[in-house]
Amino acid sequence: MRRAIGLSVRLNTVISRVGSARMAIRAASSSAVPPGSSTAAVHADALADVDWMMTTDKDVSPPISLSTTYTCPEEGSSGHIYSRISNPTRDRAELLLGAIESTPTEPAHAVLYASGLAATFGVLARLLPRRVAISGGYHGTHLVLSQLQRISGGAHGASVPLPVPDEVASALRPGDLIWLETPRNPDCHVADVSAYVAAARAVGGIHVVVDATFAPPPLQRPLTLGADVVMHSTTKYLAGHSDAIGGALCVSDAALATALKADRTALGATPGSLEPWLLMRSLPVDGSDAAHPLRGLVKSVAHPSLPSDPAHEIARRQMSGGYGGCFALELSTEAAAKALPKALLLFRDATSLGGVESLIEWRRKYDQKISPLLLRCSVGLEEPEHLRADLQRAILEVSR
């Protein structure tokens, strides 16, 4: 009995020392992982979890926590209470996305939402702009602005045309917000984030929010260009498998991130556990093959990688990691454009973008403001030559 007790004491001592050493190693290693790197995408969550709040020491792959409630933590200690407030799986996904959005000089904090539109409403409800300068883009953003106007009695969220950077000082005033969707849906127009940030700072009191759904990190990192907030529909490229709806806001200001989380809790815009877990599956591989070469697929293509694109020089400077996997093309007639999606074999006729499968849609079906000649294509992970052949064959077929 005495021998057993002595062995137990020694084991506890060893385990305690190993645990302390492991925590010290993890804490030291955390500072050694370059923010924004593929290494951070794989390890940033585990290295930051020195108190084992998000997992146990037995999990290599991130586990999923489905519990909605937790045993009440000791008074004064940190711990999960209720899943709408915090959850191990969601916390871990936010750490990973924040690490990917960060750079060594610009830290980022991520806040996840139940959808991209929930994230859009989250940032607008927090900043409460009187007017939002915006140029086209995703129709859902305009729906959110309409809702903000309705519930504020018209005091907040009125949309106004986005001026060019040189005209920001004369067109906007403190309390307004610049909303940049770059590249823009569906025409892939690229906005000069740095120029708009400089113009906003010159006026003062104007926030700049960038919807970077079409080009998530590592393709571009708008926070390093001075943007106040970056919004992602994680449903698209970040989750990447067309099976997880979600949204995210990334900010440099830790206090703003805390406020956004508090708002999210109060509004009930929190995602469940499955979607953040599915997001974590994709984050470590998002930077491995950011986009296939698009030039040469068709002649009438709009994509910022093309030297002929009006925004090519801005994109070359701003999108240092690549140009994104969406492009727009226009055919010569509405009939041909409308028929093309059904004529393709490898491109699926479906809305959305950013999945592993290639998608195409005739945008006029969903938005009457869009040219009837325009199609939006999202390139997946198929072989480029197969997609090129499929497009060329189908375009010839529908253009006869």
C-alpha positions as CSV (number, residue, x, y, z in Angstrom):
1,M,0.0,0.0,0.0
2,R,2.8,2.4,1.0
3,R,4.6,1.6,-2.2
4,A,1.5,2.2,-4.3
5,I,0.9,5.6,-2.6
6,G,4.6,6.6,-3.2
7,L,4.3,5.6,-6.9
8,S,1.1,7.6,-7.2
9,V,2.7,10.7,-5.7
10,R,5.7,10.4,-8.0
11,L,3.4,10.0,-11.0
12,N,1.4,13.0,-10.1
13,T,4.6,15.0,-9.7
14,V,5.9,13.9,-13.1
15,I,2.6,14.6,-14.8
16,S,2.4,18.1,-13.2
17,R,6.0,18.9,-14.3
18,V,5.4,17.6,-17.8
19,G,2.2,19.6,-18.0
20,S,3.9,22.8,-16.9
21,A,6.7,22.3,-19.3
22,R,4.3,21.6,-22.1
23,M,2.4,24.8,-21.4
24,A,5.7,26.7,-21.4
25,I,6.8,25.1,-24.7
26,R,3.4,25.9,-26.3
27,A,3.4,29.5,-25.1
28,A,7.0,30.0,-26.4
29,S,6.1,28.2,-29.7
30,S,3.1,30.4,-30.2
31,S,5.2,33.5,-30.5
32,A,7.5,31.7,-33.0
33,V,4.8,30.9,-35.6
34,P,4.7,33.7,-38.2
35,P,1.2,35.2,-38.4
36,G,-0.5,34.7,-41.7
37,S,1.6,31.7,-42.6
38,S,0.5,28.2,-43.6
39,T,2.1,27.1,-40.3
40,A,-0.2,29.4,-38.4
41,A,-3.2,28.0,-40.3
42,V,-2.3,24.5,-39.0
43,H,-1.0,25.2,-35.4
44,A,-2.1,28.7,-34.2
45,D,-5.1,27.4,-32.3
46,A,-3.4,24.6,-30.5
47,L,-0.3,26.8,-29.6
48,A,-2.6,29.5,-28.1
49,D,-4.6,27.0,-26.1
50,V,-2.2,26.9,-23.1
51,D,-5.0,26.2,-20.6
52,W,-6.6,23.4,-22.7
53,M,-9.8,25.4,-23.0
54,M,-10.6,24.3,-26.5
55,T,-9.5,20.7,-26.5
56,T,-7.5,18.1,-24.6
57,D,-4.0,16.9,-25.0
58,K,-5.2,13.8,-26.9
59,D,-6.8,15.6,-29.9
60,V,-4.7,16.0,-33.0
61,S,-7.6,16.9,-35.2
62,P,-9.9,19.7,-33.8
63,P,-12.8,18.1,-32.0
64,I,-16.3,19.4,-32.2
65,S,-18.1,20.5,-29.0
66,L,-21.9,20.1,-29.4
67,S,-22.8,21.0,-25.8
68,T,-25.0,24.1,-25.4
69,T,-24.2,24.5,-21.7
70,Y,-21.2,23.9,-19.4
71,T,-20.6,23.2,-15.8
72,C,-20.4,26.6,-14.1
73,P,-16.7,27.7,-13.7
74,E,-15.3,28.8,-10.4
75,E,-16.0,32.5,-9.6
76,G,-13.3,34.7,-11.0
77,S,-12.0,32.0,-13.4
78,S,-12.4,31.8,-17.2
79,G,-14.5,29.1,-18.7
80,H,-17.4,28.4,-20.9
81,I,-21.0,29.0,-19.5
82,Y,-23.4,28.9,-22.5
83,S,-22.7,28.2,-26.1
84,R,-24.3,31.4,-27.5
85,I,-21.6,33.3,-25.5
86,S,-18.6,31.1,-26.1
87,N,-17.9,27.6,-27.3
88,P,-14.6,25.7,-27.6
89,T,-15.0,24.9,-31.3
90,R,-16.0,28.4,-32.3
91,D,-13.2,29.9,-30.2
92,R,-10.7,27.7,-31.9
93,A,-11.9,28.6,-35.4
94,E,-11.8,32.3,-34.5
95,L,-8.2,31.9,-33.4
96,L,-7.2,30.2,-36.6
97,L,-8.9,32.7,-38.9
98,G,-7.4,35.6,-36.9
99,A,-3.9,34.0,-37.3
100,I,-4.4,33.6,-41.0
101,E,-5.6,37.2,-41.4
102,S,-2.7,38.5,-39.3
103,T,0.7,39.6,-40.4
104,P,3.8,40.1,-38.2
105,T,3.0,43.8,-38.1
106,E,-0.8,43.7,-38.1
107,P,-2.5,41.4,-35.7
108,A,-6.1,40.4,-36.4
109,H,-9.0,39.2,-34.3
110,A,-11.8,37.2,-35.9
111,V,-15.5,37.1,-34.9
112,L,-17.6,34.4,-36.5
113,Y,-21.3,34.8,-37.4
114,A,-24.1,32.5,-38.5
115,S,-23.9,33.9,-42.1
116,G,-22.1,36.6,-44.1
117,L,-25.2,38.8,-43.9
118,A,-25.2,38.4,-40.1
119,A,-21.6,39.6,-40.1
120,T,-22.6,42.5,-42.4
121,F,-25.4,43.5,-40.0
122,G,-23.1,43.0,-37.0
123,V,-20.5,45.6,-38.2
124,L,-23.1,48.1,-39.4
125,A,-25.1,47.8,-36.1
126,R,-21.9,48.4,-34.2
127,L,-20.6,51.4,-36.2
128,L,-24.0,52.8,-37.0
129,P,-23.1,55.0,-40.0
130,R,-25.4,57.7,-41.2
131,R,-24.6,56.9,-44.8
132,V,-22.9,54.1,-46.5
133,A,-21.0,54.8,-49.7
134,I,-21.2,51.6,-51.8
135,S,-20.9,50.7,-55.5
136,G,-23.1,47.8,-56.6
137,G,-21.9,44.4,-55.4
138,Y,-23.7,41.7,-53.5
139,H,-27.4,42.3,-53.4
140,G,-27.7,40.9,-49.9
141,T,-25.6,43.9,-48.5
142,H,-28.2,46.3,-49.9
143,L,-30.9,44.2,-48.2
144,V,-29.1,44.6,-44.8
145,L,-28.8,48.4,-45.4
146,S,-32.5,48.6,-46.0
147,Q,-33.2,46.7,-42.8
148,L,-30.9,49.1,-40.9
149,Q,-32.7,52.1,-42.3
150,R,-36.1,50.6,-41.3
151,I,-35.3,49.8,-37.7
152,S,-33.5,53.1,-37.2
153,G,-36.3,55.2,-38.7
154,G,-34.1,56.3,-41.5
155,A,-31.3,57.7,-39.2
156,H,-28.7,55.1,-40.3
157,G,-27.7,53.0,-43.3
158,A,-28.7,55.2,-46.2
159,S,-26.8,54.1,-49.3
160,V,-25.1,56.7,-51.5
161,P,-22.9,56.2,-54.6
162,L,-19.3,55.4,-53.8
163,P,-17.2,58.4,-55.0
164,V,-13.7,58.0,-56.5
165,P,-11.0,58.5,-53.8
166,D,-10.3,62.0,-55.0
167,E,-13.9,63.0,-54.4
168,V,-14.4,61.5,-50.9
169,A,-13.7,64.8,-49.2
170,S,-16.4,66.6,-51.1
171,A,-19.0,63.7,-51.1
172,L,-18.7,62.3,-47.6
173,R,-18.5,63.6,-44.1
174,P,-17.7,62.2,-40.6
175,G,-20.1,59.5,-39.5
176,D,-20.3,58.0,-43.0
177,L,-18.8,54.6,-43.9
178,I,-17.1,53.4,-47.1
179,W,-18.1,49.8,-48.0
180,L,-15.6,48.3,-50.5
181,E,-16.4,44.9,-52.1
182,T,-13.1,44.0,-53.8
183,P,-13.0,42.1,-56.0
184,R,-16.7,43.0,-56.6
185,N,-19.5,40.5,-57.2
186,P,-20.1,39.6,-60.0
187,D,-17.9,41.7,-62.3
188,C,-14.6,41.3,-60.3
189,H,-13.9,45.0,-60.3
190,V,-11.0,45.9,-57.9
191,A,-11.2,48.9,-55.6
192,D,-8.0,50.7,-54.4
193,V,-8.3,50.1,-50.7
194,S,-5.2,52.2,-49.8
195,A,-6.5,55.2,-51.7
196,Y,-9.9,55.0,-50.0
197,V,-8.3,54.6,-46.6
198,A,-6.1,57.7,-47.1
199,A,-9.1,59.7,-48.3
200,A,-11.2,58.6,-45.3
201,R,-8.4,59.5,-42.9
202,A,-8.0,62.9,-44.4
203,V,-11.7,63.7,-43.7
204,G,-11.7,61.9,-40.3
205,G,-14.5,59.9,-38.7
206,I,-15.1,57.8,-41.8
207,H,-14.8,54.0,-41.4
208,V,-13.6,51.7,-44.2
209,V,-15.0,48.2,-44.4
210,V,-13.8,45.7,-47.0
211,D,-15.9,42.7,-48.1
212,A,-13.0,40.4,-49.1
213,T,-15.2,37.3,-49.8
214,F,-13.9,37.0,-53.4
215,A,-10.2,37.2,-52.3
216,P,-9.6,35.9,-48.7
217,P,-6.1,35.6,-47.3
218,P,-3.5,34.9,-48.5
219,L,-4.7,36.7,-51.7
220,Q,-5.1,40.0,-49.9
221,R,-5.1,41.4,-46.4
222,P,-7.0,44.7,-46.3
223,L,-6.2,45.3,-42.6
224,T,-2.6,45.9,-43.6
225,L,-3.8,48.5,-46.1
226,G,-5.6,50.4,-43.3
227,A,-9.1,49.1,-43.5
228,D,-11.0,49.2,-40.2
229,V,-12.9,45.9,-40.7
230,V,-12.7,43.0,-43.1
231,M,-15.8,41.0,-43.8
232,H,-15.9,37.5,-45.2
233,S,-18.7,35.2,-46.2
234,T,-17.0,32.1,-44.9
235,T,-19.6,30.1,-46.9
236,K,-17.5,30.7,-50.0
237,Y,-13.7,30.3,-50.3
238,L,-12.8,30.0,-46.6
239,A,-15.0,27.0,-45.9
240,G,-14.6,26.0,-49.5
241,H,-16.9,22.9,-49.8
242,S,-20.3,24.4,-50.3
243,D,-21.6,22.8,-47.1
244,A,-21.2,25.4,-44.3
245,I,-22.9,28.8,-44.1
246,G,-21.1,31.4,-42.1
247,G,-19.6,34.8,-41.9
248,A,-16.7,36.6,-40.2
249,L,-15.5,40.0,-39.2
250,C,-11.7,40.5,-38.8
251,V,-10.4,43.6,-37.0
252,S,-7.1,44.8,-35.6
253,D,-8.6,46.5,-32.6
254,A,-9.1,43.9,-29.8
255,A,-11.6,46.1,-28.0
256,L,-13.7,46.3,-31.2
257,A,-13.6,42.5,-31.5
258,T,-14.8,42.2,-27.9
259,A,-17.7,44.6,-28.6
260,L,-18.7,42.8,-31.7
261,K,-18.8,39.5,-29.8
262,A,-21.0,41.1,-27.1
263,D,-23.4,42.4,-29.8
264,R,-23.4,39.0,-31.5
265,T,-24.4,37.3,-28.2
266,A,-27.2,39.8,-27.6
267,L,-28.5,39.5,-31.2
268,G,-28.3,35.7,-31.3
269,A,-26.2,35.8,-34.5
270,T,-23.8,33.1,-33.2
271,P,-23.1,30.1,-35.4
272,G,-23.5,26.6,-34.0
273,S,-20.6,24.2,-33.6
274,L,-20.8,22.3,-36.9
275,E,-20.1,25.3,-39.2
276,P,-17.0,26.5,-37.4
277,W,-15.7,22.9,-37.2
278,L,-16.2,22.5,-41.0
279,L,-14.5,25.9,-41.5
280,M,-11.4,24.6,-39.5
281,R,-11.2,21.7,-41.9
282,S,-10.6,24.1,-44.8
283,L,-8.5,26.9,-43.3
284,P,-5.1,25.1,-43.3
285,V,-5.4,24.3,-47.1
286,D,-6.9,27.6,-48.4
287,G,-3.5,29.0,-49.3
288,S,-2.1,25.9,-50.9
289,D,-3.5,26.5,-54.4
290,A,-5.3,29.8,-54.4
291,A,-6.5,30.0,-58.0
292,H,-6.0,28.3,-61.3
293,P,-4.7,30.3,-64.2
294,L,-7.7,31.9,-65.9
295,R,-6.3,33.7,-68.8
296,G,-7.2,31.9,-72.0
297,L,-10.4,30.3,-70.9
298,V,-12.4,32.7,-73.1
299,K,-11.7,35.9,-74.8
300,S,-14.3,38.1,-73.2
301,V,-13.3,37.6,-69.6
302,A,-13.2,40.1,-66.7
303,H,-10.5,39.1,-64.1
304,P,-8.0,41.3,-62.3
305,S,-5.1,39.1,-63.4
306,L,-5.4,40.2,-67.0
307,P,-3.2,43.2,-68.0
308,S,-6.1,44.5,-70.1
309,D,-8.3,44.7,-67.0
310,P,-8.7,48.4,-65.9
311,A,-7.9,47.5,-62.3
312,H,-5.0,45.2,-63.0
313,E,-2.3,47.6,-61.6
314,I,-4.3,48.1,-58.4
315,A,-4.8,44.4,-58.1
316,R,-1.2,43.6,-58.7
317,R,-0.2,45.9,-55.9
318,Q,-3.0,45.1,-53.5
319,M,-3.6,41.4,-54.0
320,S,-0.1,40.1,-53.3
321,G,-1.1,36.5,-52.8
322,G,-3.0,36.0,-56.1
323,Y,-6.1,37.2,-58.0
324,G,-8.9,34.9,-56.9
325,G,-10.8,32.1,-58.5
326,C,-13.9,34.0,-59.8
327,F,-14.2,35.6,-63.2
328,A,-17.0,37.2,-65.3
329,L,-17.7,36.7,-68.9
330,E,-20.1,38.1,-71.4
331,L,-21.4,36.4,-74.5
332,S,-22.7,38.1,-77.6
333,T,-26.4,37.4,-77.0
334,E,-28.7,37.0,-74.0
335,A,-30.0,33.7,-75.4
336,A,-26.4,32.3,-75.5
337,A,-25.6,33.5,-72.0
338,K,-28.9,32.1,-70.6
339,A,-28.2,28.7,-72.3
340,L,-24.5,28.3,-71.4
341,P,-24.9,27.0,-67.8
342,K,-27.0,24.0,-68.9
343,A,-24.6,23.3,-71.8
344,L,-21.6,22.8,-69.5
345,L,-20.6,19.4,-68.1
346,L,-18.0,20.3,-65.4
347,F,-19.4,23.7,-64.3
348,R,-22.5,23.2,-62.2
349,D,-25.4,25.6,-62.8
350,A,-25.7,27.0,-59.2
351,T,-25.3,30.2,-57.2
352,S,-22.6,30.8,-54.7
353,L,-18.8,30.4,-55.2
354,G,-15.6,29.3,-53.5
355,G,-16.3,25.5,-53.3
356,V,-14.1,22.7,-54.6
357,E,-16.4,22.3,-57.6
358,S,-16.7,24.8,-60.4
359,L,-19.9,26.8,-60.6
360,I,-21.5,29.1,-63.2
361,E,-24.6,31.2,-63.1
362,W,-26.5,33.5,-65.3
363,R,-26.7,36.4,-62.9
364,R,-29.7,38.1,-64.5
365,K,-31.8,35.3,-63.0
366,Y,-31.2,36.7,-59.5
367,D,-30.5,40.3,-60.1
368,Q,-32.3,42.4,-62.7
369,K,-29.7,45.1,-62.5
370,I,-27.0,42.8,-64.0
371,S,-26.4,42.7,-67.7
372,P,-28.3,39.9,-69.4
373,L,-25.1,38.9,-71.2
374,L,-23.0,38.3,-68.0
375,L,-22.2,35.0,-66.4
376,R,-20.2,34.6,-63.2
377,C,-17.8,31.6,-63.0
378,S,-16.3,30.2,-59.8
379,V,-13.3,28.0,-60.6
380,G,-12.9,24.9,-58.4
381,L,-10.1,22.4,-58.1
382,E,-10.6,20.5,-61.4
383,E,-7.8,20.4,-63.9
384,P,-7.7,23.8,-65.7
385,E,-7.4,22.2,-69.2
386,H,-10.6,20.2,-68.5
387,L,-12.5,23.3,-67.6
388,R,-11.1,25.2,-70.5
389,A,-12.2,22.5,-72.9
390,D,-15.6,22.3,-71.4
391,L,-16.1,26.1,-71.7
392,Q,-14.9,26.3,-75.2
393,R,-17.1,23.4,-76.4
394,A,-20.2,24.8,-74.6
395,I,-19.7,28.4,-75.9
396,L,-19.4,27.1,-79.5
397,E,-22.6,25.0,-78.9
398,V,-24.8,27.8,-77.6
399,S,-23.5,30.4,-80.0
400,R,-24.5,28.6,-83.2
